[in-house]
Amino acid sequence: MPSVTITHATTYRYRAEVPLGQHRLMLRPRETRDLSLTSFDLAISPEARIDWSHDVAGNAIATAQFDTNTTMLSIRSCARVELRAPVWPVFPIAAAAASYPFVYSPDNWTDLGALAVPQYADDTGRLSRWVESFVMARPTDTLSLLKNIGNGITAQISYQSRETEGTQGPLETLDRGWGSCRDFAVLFAEATRTLGFGVRLVSGYLFNPAGDRVGSMDAGSTHAWVEVFVPGAGWIPFDPTNRSVGSTNLIPVAVARRIQQVAPVTGSFHGRPTDVLSMEVRVDVEDAMCMCS
């Protein structure tokens, strides 16, 4: 059971002292049956009033409010987690959902709501036709279909890391033929939603001690993947960037309907855009102890 430490540091520097607006932080890992959070520290400078809450998806939200002007904002989290996901997971899919297509129960369908509805326009049906190419027959094995979609994304789309903000739409990713882990996740989510699955986007970290996985640069970085709701098994993680199924080496922080809802740090300041000198982000994911100070 590996014990992993994640440090996530975000630093903003400003040309002159500026008043800071409210900041919304999504940095605390989600505890699941495959992950235990053993410690978490949050250090912010200048000093901030922090209120904790949970959003509609159960994500832990820290809201920071500031009273002083500053030329620098530093936000640093340090979390220690224990991972116990099996390398070869077995998913107890209900018999009624083992073959696609299947019908969600009325309660599941109501609760999934917008998670089962595509979020991007597909007026010409291009995305629908693309994902239909993976449906070999009706009925077909549900888990195999989902794996084939993930494998198909990796086979057809080249991975490229991208530090700039924003996420490509699914058709944009198909057109360009390349994308980041965020783009892979959005394409997978939209394609499977087109087939009627309930899907949520996941933001978190990738623990990559062997250095053989894609989507983690140097000592670490944030990562994105998806979870598909399949009756019996529940939420099954799929990481299309690495052609993997299950939560091995994945450390979730937040889940949401749209990738834009799970940004680690969002906030504002009062001033001009030119007042921002720089923004630096460093993430370290390692099998070691860390100190937040």
DRENVO-471593 format. One record per residue: residue in three letters; residue number from 1; x, y, z of N, C-alpha, C in turn. Coordinates in steps of 0.1 Angstrom, whole numbers, always signed. Layout:
NODE   res     n   neast   nnorth     nup   caeast   canorth    caup   ceast   cnorth     cup
NODE   ALA   NUM       X        Y       Z        X         Y       Z       X        Y       Z
...
REM end
This chain:
NODE   res     n   neast   nnorth     nup   caeast   canorth    caup   ceast   cnorth     cup
NODE   MET     1      +9      -12      +0       +0        +0      +0      +9      +12      +0
NODE   PRO     2     +12      +18     -12      +21       +30     -12     +15      +42      -5
NODE   SER     3     +24      +49      +2      +21       +61      +8     +27      +73      +0
NODE   VAL     4     +19      +82      -4      +23       +92     -14     +21     +106      -8
NODE   THR     5     +30     +115     -11      +29      +129      -7     +28     +138     -19
NODE   ILE     6     +18     +147     -19      +16      +156     -30     +17     +170     -24
NODE   THR     7     +26     +178     -30      +27      +192     -27     +23     +200     -40
NODE   HIS     8     +15     +210     -38       +9      +217     -49     +11     +232     -46
NODE   ALA     9     +20     +239     -53      +23      +253     -49     +19     +262     -61
NODE   THR    10     +12     +272     -58       +8      +282     -68     +12     +296     -63
NODE   THR    11     +20     +303     -72      +25      +317     -67     +21     +327     -78
NODE   TYR    12     +15     +338     -74      +12      +349     -82     +21     +361     -78
NODE   ARG    13     +27     +368     -87      +34      +380     -84     +28     +392     -92
NODE   TYR    14     +27     +403     -85      +21      +415     -90     +31     +427     -91
NODE   ARG    15     +28     +436    -100      +37      +447    -102     +37     +457     -90
NODE   ALA    16     +25     +458     -84      +24      +467     -73     +14     +460     -63
NODE   GLU    17     +13     +466     -51       +4      +460     -41     -11     +461     -46
NODE   VAL    18     -18     +449     -46      -31      +449     -51     -40     +443     -40
NODE   PRO    19     -53     +447     -40      -62      +440     -31     -67     +427     -38
NODE   LEU    20     -68     +416     -30      -72      +403     -35     -86     +400     -33
NODE   GLY    21     -93     +395     -43     -107      +390     -42    -107     +376     -36
NODE   GLN    22    -119     +371     -35     -121      +358     -29    -115     +347     -38
NODE   HIS    23    -108     +337     -32     -102      +326     -40    -109     +313     -36
NODE   ARG    24    -111     +305     -46     -118      +291     -44    -107     +281     -47
NODE   LEU    25    -105     +272     -37      -94      +262     -38    -100     +248     -38
NODE   MET    26     -96     +240     -47      -99      +226     -48     -86     +218     -48
NODE   LEU    27     -81     +215     -36      -68      +209     -34     -68     +197     -25
NODE   ARG    28     -78     +195     -18      -79      +184      -8     -83     +171     -15
NODE   PRO    29     -75     +160     -15      -79      +148     -22     -92     +142     -17
NODE   ARG    30     -99     +136     -25     -112      +129     -22    -109     +115     -16
NODE   GLU    31    -114     +112      -4     -112       +99      +1    -122      +89      -6
NODE   THR    32    -117      +77      -9     -125       +67     -16    -121      +53     -10
NODE   ARG    33    -128      +43     -15     -124       +30     -10    -109      +26     -14
NODE   ASP    34    -104      +33     -24      -90       +30     -29     -80      +40     -24
NODE   LEU    35     -85      +50     -16      -75       +61     -12     -79      +66      +2
NODE   SER    36     -70      +67     +11      -72       +73     +24     -63      +85     +26
NODE   LEU    37     -69      +96     +30      -61      +108     +33     -57     +108     +47
NODE   THR    38     -43     +108     +49      -38      +107     +63     -34     +120     +68
NODE   SER    39     -31     +130     +60      -28      +144     +65     -30     +154     +53
NODE   PHE    40     -34     +166     +57      -35      +177     +47     -33     +190     +54
NODE   ASP    41     -24     +198     +48      -21      +211     +53     -22     +221     +41
NODE   LEU    42     -27     +233     +45      -28      +244     +35     -22     +256     +41
NODE   ALA    43     -12     +262     +34       -5      +274     +38      -7     +285     +27
NODE   ILE    44     -12     +296     +32      -15      +307     +23      -8     +320     +28
NODE   SER    45      -2     +328     +19       +4      +340     +23      +1     +350     +12
NODE   PRO    46      -5     +362     +15       -7      +367     +29     -18     +359     +36
NODE   GLU    47     -19     +362     +49      -28      +355     +58     -42     +356     +52
NODE   ALA    48     -50     +345     +53      -64      +346     +47     -73     +339     +57
NODE   ARG    49     -86     +343     +57      -96      +336     +64    -101     +325     +55
NODE   ILE    50    -101     +313     +60     -105      +301     +52    -117     +295     +57
NODE   ASP    51    -127     +293     +48     -139      +286     +52    -140     +273     +43
NODE   TRP    52    -143     +262     +50     -144      +249     +43    -159     +246     +40
NODE   SER    53    -162     +240     +29     -175      +235     +25    -174     +224     +15
NODE   HIS    54    -185     +218     +12     -186      +208      +1    -196     +213     -10
NODE   ASP    55    -192     +211     -22     -201      +215     -33    -211     +204     -36
NODE   VAL    56    -219     +206     -46     -229      +196     -49    -224     +182     -53
NODE   ALA    57    -212     +181     -57     -206      +168     -60    -198     +162     -49
NODE   GLY    58    -198     +169     -37     -191      +164     -26    -176     +167     -25
NODE   ASN    59    -172     +176     -34     -158      +181     -34    -155     +190     -22
NODE   ALA    60    -144     +189     -16     -140      +198      -5    -135     +211     -11
NODE   ILE    61    -141     +222      -7     -138      +235     -12    -133     +244      -1
NODE   ALA    62    -122     +250      -2     -116      +260      +7    -118     +274      +1
NODE   THR    63    -125     +283      +8     -127      +296      +3    -118     +306     +11
NODE   ALA    64    -109     +313      +4     -100      +321     +11    -104     +336      +8
NODE   GLN    65    -104     +344     +19     -107      +358     +18     -95     +366     +25
NODE   PHE    66     -92     +377     +19      -80      +385     +23     -84     +399     +27
NODE   ASP    67     -76     +404     +37      -78      +417     +42     -67     +427     +39
NODE   THR    68     -56     +422     +34      -44      +431     +31     -41     +431     +16
NODE   ASN    69     -35     +442     +12      -30      +442      -2     -16     +435      -2
NODE   THR    70     -12     +431     -14       +0      +423     -15      +6     +424     -29
NODE   THR    71     +19     +421     -30      +26      +420     -43     +28     +405     -46
NODE   MET    72     +25     +396     -37      +26      +382     -40     +16     +374     -33
NODE   LEU    73     +10     +364     -40       +1      +355     -34      +7     +341     -35
NODE   SER    74      +8     +334     -24      +14      +320     -24      +3     +311     -17
NODE   ILE    75      +0     +300     -25       -9      +290     -20      -3     +277     -21
NODE   ARG    76      -1     +270     -10       +7      +257     -10      -1     +247      -2
NODE   SER    77      -4     +236      -8      -10      +225      -1      -1     +213      +0
NODE   CYS    78      -2     +205     +10       +6      +193     +12      -3     +182     +17
NODE   ALA    79      -5     +172     +10      -13      +161     +13      -5     +148     +13
NODE   ARG    80      -9     +139     +23       -3      +126     +23     -14     +116     +22
NODE   VAL    81     -14     +106     +13      -24       +97     +10     -18      +83     +10
NODE   GLU    82     -27      +73     +12      -24       +59     +11     -32      +53      +0
NODE   LEU    83     -25      +47     -10      -32       +41     -22     -33      +26     -20
NODE   ARG    84     -45      +21     -23      -46        +6     -22     -55       +0     -33
NODE   ALA    85     -55       +7     -45      -63        +2     -56     -55      -10     -62
NODE   PRO    86     -62      -20     -66      -55       -32     -72     -51      -28     -86
NODE   VAL    87     -40      -35     -90      -34       -32    -103     -44      -38    -114
NODE   TRP    88     -50      -50    -111      -59       -56    -120     -73      -56    -113
NODE   PRO    89     -81      -45    -114      -94       -45    -107    -104      -54    -114
NODE   VAL    90    -113      -58    -106     -125       -66    -111    -137      -58    -107
NODE   PHE    91    -146      -55    -117     -157       -47    -115    -170      -55    -115
NODE   PRO    92    -177      -55    -104     -190       -64    -103    -202      -57    -110
NODE   ILE    93    -201      -57    -123     -212       -50    -131    -224      -59    -130
NODE   ALA    94    -235      -52    -127     -248       -59    -126    -251      -66    -139
NODE   ALA    95    -258      -77    -138     -261       -85    -150    -269      -77    -161
NODE   ALA    96    -278      -68    -156     -286       -61    -165    -278      -50    -172
NODE   ALA    97    -266      -47    -168     -258       -37    -174    -245      -43    -181
NODE   ALA    98    -244      -56    -180     -232       -62    -186    -231      -60    -201
NODE   SER    99    -242      -59    -207     -242       -57    -222    -248      -43    -225
NODE   TYR   100    -242      -36    -235     -247       -24    -240    -255      -26    -253
NODE   PRO   101    -266      -19    -254     -272        -9    -245    -280      -15    -234
NODE   PHE   102    -280       -7    -223     -288       -11    -211    -295       +2    -207
NODE   VAL   103    -304       +0    -197     -312       +11    -193    -310      +14    -178
NODE   TYR   104    -306      +26    -175     -304       +29    -161    -318      +28    -154
NODE   SER   105    -318      +25    -141     -330       +25    -133    -336      +40    -133
NODE   PRO   106    -349      +42    -130     -354       +55    -130    -347      +64    -120
NODE   ASP   107    -344      +59    -108     -336       +67     -98    -322      +71    -103
NODE   ASN   108    -315      +61    -108     -302       +64    -114    -302      +74    -125
NODE   TRP   109    -312      +73    -134     -313       +82    -145    -316      +96    -140
NODE   THR   110    -325      +97    -130     -328      +110    -125    -316     +117    -118
NODE   ASP   111    -309     +109    -110     -298      +114    -102    -286     +117    -111
NODE   LEU   112    -284     +109    -122     -273      +113    -131    -276     +126    -139
NODE   GLY   113    -288     +128    -142     -292      +140    -148    -283     +145    -159
NODE   ALA   114    -277     +157    -157     -269      +163    -168    -256     +156    -170
NODE   LEU   115    -252     +147    -161     -240      +139    -163    -241     +129    -175
NODE   ALA   116    -253     +127    -179     -255      +118    -190    -259     +125    -203
NODE   VAL   117    -257     +138    -203     -261      +147    -214    -248     +153    -219
NODE   PRO   118    -245     +152    -233     -234      +159    -238    -234     +174    -235
NODE   GLN   119    -222     +180    -233     -221      +194    -229    -217     +203    -241
NODE   TYR   120    -213     +196    -252     -208      +204    -264    -218     +201    -276
NODE   ALA   121    -220     +211    -284     -228      +209    -296    -222     +199    -306
NODE   ASP   122    -230     +191    -312     -226      +181    -322    -237     +182    -333
NODE   ASP   123    -238     +194    -339     -250      +196    -348    -250     +187    -360
NODE   THR   124    -238     +183    -365     -238      +174    -377    -237     +159    -373
NODE   GLY   125    -236     +156    -360     -236      +143    -356    -222     +136    -358
NODE   ARG   126    -212     +144    -360     -199      +139    -362    -193     +131    -351
NODE   LEU   127    -195     +136    -338     -190      +129    -327    -198     +116    -325
NODE   SER   128    -211     +116    -328     -219      +104    -327    -214      +93    -336
NODE   ARG   129    -211      +97    -349     -206       +88    -358    -193      +82    -354
NODE   TRP   130    -184      +91    -349     -171       +86    -345    -172      +76    -334
NODE   VAL   131    -180      +78    -324     -181       +69    -313    -188      +56    -316
NODE   GLU   132    -198      +57    -326     -205       +46    -330    -196      +35    -337
NODE   SER   133    -184      +40    -342     -175       +31    -349    -169      +21    -339
NODE   PHE   134    -171      +23    -326     -166       +14    -316    -176       +4    -311
NODE   VAL   135    -188       +6    -315     -199        -3    -311    -200      -14    -322
NODE   MET   136    -194      -25    -319     -193       -36    -329    -206      -43    -331
NODE   ALA   137    -214      -43    -322     -227       -50    -323    -236      -45    -312
NODE   ARG   138    -249      -47    -313     -259       -45    -303    -267      -58    -301
NODE   PRO   139    -265      -64    -289     -257       -60    -278    -242      -63    -279
NODE   THR   140    -234      -56    -271     -220       -58    -270    -216      -56    -255
NODE   ASP   141    -204      -62    -252     -200       -61    -238    -197      -47    -234
NODE   THR   142    -203      -43    -223     -202       -29    -218    -188      -25    -215
NODE   LEU   143    -181      -32    -207     -168       -28    -203    -158      -28    -214
NODE   SER   144    -160      -38    -223     -151       -39    -235    -153      -26    -244
NODE   LEU   145    -166      -22    -245     -169       -10    -253    -162       +2    -247
NODE   LEU   146    -163       +4    -234     -157       +16    -228    -142      +15    -230
NODE   LYS   147    -136       +3    -228     -121        +2    -230    -117       +5    -244
NODE   ASN   148    -125       +1    -254     -122        +3    -268    -122      +18    -271
NODE   ILE   149    -132      +25    -265     -133       +40    -268    -120      +46    -262
NODE   GLY   150    -116      +43    -250     -104       +49    -244     -92      +45    -252
NODE   ASN   151     -90      +33    -257      -79       +29    -265     -79      +36    -278
NODE   GLY   152     -91      +38    -284      -93       +44    -297     -88      +59    -296
NODE   ILE   153     -91      +65    -285      -86       +79    -283     -71      +80    -284
NODE   THR   154     -65      +71    -276      -50       +71    -275     -44      +67    -289
NODE   ALA   155     -51      +58    -296      -45       +54    -309     -46      +65    -320
NODE   GLN   156     -57      +73    -319      -59       +83    -329     -55      +97    -326
NODE   ILE   157     -53     +100    -313      -49      +114    -308     -36     +113    -301
NODE   SER   158     -27     +122    -305      -13      +123    -299     -14     +131    -287
NODE   TYR   159      -7     +127    -277       -6      +134    -264      +4     +146    -265
NODE   GLN   160      +0     +158    -261       +9      +169    -259      +5     +176    -247
NODE   SER   161     +15     +178    -238      +12      +186    -226     +10     +201    -230
NODE   ARG   162      +1     +207    -222       -2      +221    -225      -4     +229    -212
NODE   GLU   163      +5     +239    -210       +4      +246    -197      -6     +257    -197
NODE   THR   164     -11     +261    -209      -20      +272    -210     -34     +268    -205
NODE   GLU   165     -42     +278    -201      -55      +275    -195     -64     +271    -207
NODE   GLY   166     -75     +265    -203      -85      +261    -213     -85     +247    -217
NODE   THR   167     -96     +242    -223      -97      +228    -227    -103     +228    -241
NODE   GLN   168     -98     +220    -250     -103      +218    -263    -117     +211    -263
NODE   GLY   169    -126     +215    -272     -138      +208    -273    -135     +194    -280
NODE   PRO   170    -144     +185    -279     -142      +171    -285    -139     +172    -300
NODE   LEU   171    -147     +179    -307     -145      +180    -322    -132     +187    -325
NODE   GLU   172    -128     +197    -317     -115      +204    -319    -104     +194    -317
NODE   THR   173    -105     +185    -307      -94      +175    -305     -93     +165    -317
NODE   LEU   174    -105     +161    -322     -105      +152    -333     -99     +159    -345
NODE   ASP   175    -102     +172    -347      -97      +179    -359     -81     +181    -358
NODE   ARG   176     -77     +184    -346      -62      +187    -344     -54     +174    -344
NODE   GLY   177     -60     +164    -338      -53      +151    -337     -43     +151    -326
NODE   TRP   178     -44     +160    -317      -35      +161    -305     -43     +167    -293
NODE   GLY   179     -38     +165    -281      -44      +171    -270     -37     +167    -257
NODE   SER   180     -41     +174    -246      -36      +172    -233     -45     +162    -226
NODE   CYS   181     -41     +158    -214      -50      +149    -206     -64     +154    -204
NODE   ARG   182     -65     +167    -203      -78      +174    -201     -86     +172    -214
NODE   ASP   183     -80     +173    -225      -87      +172    -238     -91     +157    -241
NODE   PHE   184     -82     +148    -237      -85      +133    -238     -98     +130    -229
NODE   ALA   185     -98     +136    -217     -109      +133    -208    -122     +138    -213
NODE   VAL   186    -121     +150    -218     -134      +157    -223    -139     +149    -235
NODE   LEU   187    -130     +145    -244     -134      +137    -256    -141     +124    -252
NODE   PHE   188    -134     +117    -242     -140      +104    -237    -154     +107    -231
NODE   ALA   189    -155     +117    -222     -167      +120    -216    -178     +123    -226
NODE   GLU   190    -176     +131    -235     -186      +135    -245    -190     +124    -254
NODE   ALA   191    -180     +116    -258     -183      +104    -266    -192      +94    -259
NODE   THR   192    -189      +91    -247     -196       +81    -239    -210      +86    -235
NODE   ARG   193    -211      +99    -233     -224      +105    -230    -233     +105    -242
NODE   THR   194    -227     +106    -254     -234      +105    -266    -241      +91    -267
NODE   LEU   195    -235      +81    -262     -240       +67    -261    -250      +65    -250
NODE   GLY   196    -252      +75    -241     -262       +74    -231    -256      +71    -217
NODE   PHE   197    -243      +71    -215     -237       +68    -203    -236      +80    -194
NODE   GLY   198    -237      +78    -181     -235       +89    -171    -220      +90    -168
NODE   VAL   199    -214     +102    -170     -200      +103    -169    -197     +116    -161
NODE   ARG   200    -186     +116    -153     -181      +128    -147    -166     +130    -149
NODE   LEU   201    -162     +142    -150     -148      +145    -152    -141     +145    -139
NODE   VAL   202    -128     +141    -138     -121      +140    -126    -108     +148    -128
NODE   SER   203    -105     +156    -118      -92      +163    -117     -84     +158    -105
NODE   GLY   204     -71     +156    -106      -63      +152     -95     -49     +151     -99
NODE   TYR   205     -42     +140     -94      -28      +138     -96     -25     +124    -101
NODE   LEU   206     -14     +122    -108      -10      +109    -112      +3     +106    -105
NODE   PHE   207      +3      +95     -98      +15       +90     -91     +22      +81    -101
NODE   ASN   208     +34      +84    -105      +41       +77    -116     +55      +74    -112
NODE   PRO   209     +57      +65    -102      +70       +62     -98     +79      +55    -108
NODE   ALA   210     +73      +47    -117      +81       +40    -127     +84      +49    -139
NODE   GLY   211     +78      +61    -140      +80       +70    -151     +75      +65    -164
NODE   ASP   212     +66      +55    -164      +61       +49    -176     +47      +54    -181
NODE   ARG   213     +42      +63    -173      +28       +68    -177     +29      +82    -182
NODE   VAL   214     +19      +85    -191      +19       +98    -198     +10     +108    -189
NODE   GLY   215     +13     +120    -190       +5      +130    -183     +11     +136    -170
NODE   SER   216     +23     +132    -167      +30      +137    -155     +44     +141    -159
NODE   MET   217     +46     +154    -157      +59      +159    -161     +68     +160    -149
NODE   ASP   218     +81     +157    -151      +91      +158    -140     +86     +151    -128
NODE   ALA   219     +86     +159    -116      +82      +153    -104     +67     +151    -102
NODE   GLY   220     +59     +157    -111      +45      +156    -110     +37     +168    -117
NODE   SER   221     +24     +166    -118      +16      +176    -124      +1     +172    -121
NODE   THR   222      -8     +182    -123      -22      +178    -122     -25     +169    -134
NODE   HIS   223     -36     +161    -132      -40      +151    -142     -55     +151    -143
NODE   ALA   224     -60     +147    -154      -75      +146    -156     -78     +133    -162
NODE   TRP   225     -90     +127    -158      -95      +115    -163    -110     +115    -162
NODE   VAL   226    -117     +104    -163     -132      +103    -162    -136      +91    -154
NODE   GLU   227    -148      +92    -149     -155       +81    -142    -168      +79    -149
NODE   VAL   228    -171      +66    -153     -183       +62    -159    -192      +54    -149
NODE   PHE   229    -204      +58    -148     -213       +51    -138    -219      +39    -145
NODE   VAL   230    -216      +27    -140     -221       +14    -145    -228       +7    -133
NODE   PRO   231    -241       +4    -134     -248        -2    -123    -240      -15    -118
NODE   GLY   232    -240      -17    -105     -233       -28     -99    -219      -24     -95
NODE   ALA   233    -212      -19    -105     -198       -15    -102    -197       -1     -97
NODE   GLY   234    -207       +7    -100     -206       +21     -96    -197      +30    -105
NODE   TRP   235    -190      +39    -100     -181       +48    -108    -168      +41    -111
NODE   ILE   236    -166      +38    -124     -154       +31    -129    -145      +42    -135
NODE   PRO   237    -132      +43    -130     -123       +53    -135    -117      +48    -149
NODE   PHE   238    -116      +57    -158     -110       +55    -171    -100      +66    -174
NODE   ASP   239     -87      +63    -176      -77       +73    -179     -73      +71    -194
NODE   PRO   240     -80      +77    -203      -77       +75    -217     -63      +79    -221
NODE   THR   241     -57      +88    -214      -43       +92    -217     -33      +81    -216
NODE   ASN   242     -36      +71    -206      -27       +60    -204     -34      +47    -207
NODE   ARG   243     -45      +47    -213      -52       +34    -217     -54      +26    -205
NODE   SER   244     -57      +32    -193      -59       +24    -181     -73      +25    -176
NODE   VAL   245     -77      +14    -169      -90       +13    -162     -88      +10    -147
NODE   GLY   246     -95      +17    -139      -93       +15    -125     -85      +27    -119
NODE   SER   247     -84      +28    -106      -78       +40    -100     -64      +38     -95
NODE   THR   248     -57      +27    -100      -43       +25     -97     -35      +38    -100
NODE   ASN   249     -27      +43     -91      -19       +55     -93     -26      +68     -95
NODE   LEU   250     -39      +68     -94      -47       +80     -96     -51      +86     -82
NODE   ILE   251     -50      +99     -81      -53      +105     -68     -63     +116     -71
NODE   PRO   252     -76     +113     -70      -87      +123     -73     -88     +134     -63
NODE   VAL   253     -91     +146     -68      -93      +158     -59    -107     +162     -61
NODE   ALA   254    -112     +163     -73     -126      +168     -76    -132     +162     -88
NODE   VAL   255    -145     +160     -87     -153      +155     -98    -164     +165    -102
NODE   ALA   256    -168     +165    -115     -178      +175    -119    -183     +171    -133
NODE   ARG   257    -193     +178    -136     -199      +176    -150    -190     +182    -161
NODE   ARG   258    -184     +193    -158     -175      +200    -168    -161     +201    -162
NODE   ILE   259    -151     +201    -171     -138      +202    -166    -135     +215    -160
NODE   GLN   260    -142     +226    -165     -140      +239    -160    -143     +241    -145
NODE   GLN   261    -151     +231    -140     -156      +232    -126    -146     +227    -116
NODE   VAL   262    -135     +221    -121     -126      +215    -112    -112     +221    -112
NODE   ALA   263    -111     +234    -115      -98      +241    -115     -93     +241    -101
NODE   PRO   264     -80     +238     -98      -75      +238     -85     -76     +251     -78
NODE   VAL   265     -73     +262     -85      -72      +275     -79     -79     +285     -88
NODE   THR   266     -90     +292     -83      -96      +303     -91     -98     +314     -81
NODE   GLY   267     -97     +326     -86      -99      +338     -78     -97     +351     -86
NODE   SER   268     -96     +362     -79      -95      +375     -86     -86     +385     -78
NODE   PHE   269     -83     +395     -84      -77      +407     -77     -82     +419     -83
NODE   HIS   270     -81     +431     -77      -86      +443     -82     -74     +451     -88
NODE   GLY   271     -75     +453    -101      -64      +460    -107     -65     +458    -122
NODE   ARG   272     -54     +460    -129      -54      +459    -144     -47     +446    -147
NODE   PRO   273     -50     +440    -159      -43      +428    -163     -28     +429    -163
NODE   THR   274     -23     +441    -166       -9      +442    -167      -2     +442    -153
NODE   ASP   275     -10     +443    -143       -5      +442    -129      +1     +428    -126
NODE   VAL   276      -3     +418    -133       +2      +405    -131     +15     +403    -137
NODE   LEU   277     +26     +400    -129      +39      +398    -135     +41     +384    -138
NODE   SER   278     +36     +374    -130      +38      +360    -133     +29     +352    -125
NODE   MET   279     +27     +339    -130      +20      +329    -122     +28     +316    -124
NODE   GLU   280     +32     +310    -113      +40      +298    -113     +33     +287    -105
NODE   VAL   281     +33     +275    -111      +27      +263    -105     +37     +252    -104
NODE   ARG   282     +38     +246     -93      +47      +235     -91     +40     +224     -84
NODE   VAL   283     +40     +212     -89      +34      +200     -83     +44     +189     -82
NODE   ASP   284     +45     +184     -70      +54      +172     -67     +46     +161     -62
NODE   VAL   285     +47     +149     -68      +40      +137     -64     +50     +127     -62
NODE   GLU   286     +52     +123     -49      +64      +114     -47     +61     +105     -35
NODE   ASP   287     +68      +94     -35      +68       +84     -24     +77      +89     -13
NODE   ALA   288     +74      +99      -6      +82      +105      +4     +75     +114     +13
NODE   MET   289     +81     +118     +25      +74      +127     +34     +76     +141     +29
NODE   CYS   290     +67     +150     +33      +69      +164     +30     +65     +173     +42
NODE   MET   291     +70     +185     +42      +66      +194     +52     +60     +207     +46
NODE   CYS   292     +49     +212     +52      +44      +224     +47     +48     +235     +57
NODE   SER   293     +56     +244     +52      +61      +255     +61     +63     +267     +53
REM end
